[in-house]
Amino acid sequence: MPKKIKDLKRLLQKAGFVLLPKRGKGSHSYWIHELLPKPVVLSGKDGGDAKPYQEKRVDEALKTVERLQGEEDK
């Protein structure tokens, strides 16, 4: 069962990502993290099902941030 867009946003927020203010039209949201050079972009309404590529993109971003934070702590 796919996650909802709001669940992906919640995961990003918990990991320290910050939502950029409205950029353009539509349902796209841009999430930035100080350790990543590019934002994570999510499209869709909060109650909608996330696409597999969106879940994958969020998972990869969360793993990258976790790895980079581990390297900073050393």
Residue pairs with C-beta under 8 A, 6 or more apart in sequence:
2 49
2 50
2 51
2 52
2 55
3 49
3 50
3 55
4 46
4 47
4 48
4 49
4 50
5 42
5 44
5 45
5 46
5 47
5 48
5 49
5 50
5 54
6 46
6 47
7 50
8 42
8 50
8 54
8 55
8 58
9 19
9 29
9 31
9 42
9 46
11 58
11 62
12 31
12 40
12 58
12 61
12 62
13 19
15 33
15 61
15 62
15 65
15 66
16 33
16 34
16 65
17 31
17 32
17 33
17 40
17 61
17 65
18 31
18 32
18 33
19 29
19 30
19 31
20 29
20 30
20 31
20 32
20 39
23 30
26 43
27 43
27 44
27 45
28 41
28 42
28 43
29 41
29 42
29 43
30 39
30 40
30 41
31 39
31 40
31 41
31 42
32 39
32 40
33 40
33 61
33 65
35 64
35 65
35 68
35 69
35 72
36 61
36 64
36 65
36 68
40 57
40 58
40 61
42 50
42 54
42 58
43 54
44 50
44 51
44 54
50 58
